[in-house]
Amino acid sequence: MSSEQRHTTIRVSVEIRDLIARLSEQEGKSMTALVEDAVKEHRKKLRWQRVAAQMERTRREDPESWAEYVAERDLWLGPPSNRIAPDWEGLLDLPEDLPDGPEERN
């Protein structure tokens, strides 16, 4: 078996092709590398969305387990006010500072 990578062609609109070309020029990388990076980043984003959904489901459906998780997290990280420098307090929305449910975030 050859160790050479195989390639194929995908169809994209001219506008997207031109955008990929501009971005690859700006980044100093090939169009292929740019697309590969974008796909990897999208895949990572989807993974973290699944993690967030699973955590939300646990919080909603199993409050006891969620409370145990939060208690353990706080043991490792310390209370919320000790997690960031005092100068930054109130400037960032940390996860524990956000409303509990999606309906409260609107």
Secondary structure as GFF3:
##gff-version 3
##sequence-region A 1 106
A	DSSP	alpha_helix	14	27	.	.	.	ID=ss1
A	DSSP	alpha_helix	31	61	.	.	.	ID=ss2
A	DSSP	alpha_helix	63	77	.	.	.	ID=ss3
A	DSSP	three_ten_helix	80	82	.	.	.	ID=ss4
A	DSSP	three_ten_helix	86	88	.	.	.	ID=ss5
A	DSSP	three_ten_helix	95	97	.	.	.	ID=ss6
A	DSSP	three_ten_helix	102	104	.	.	.	ID=ss7
###
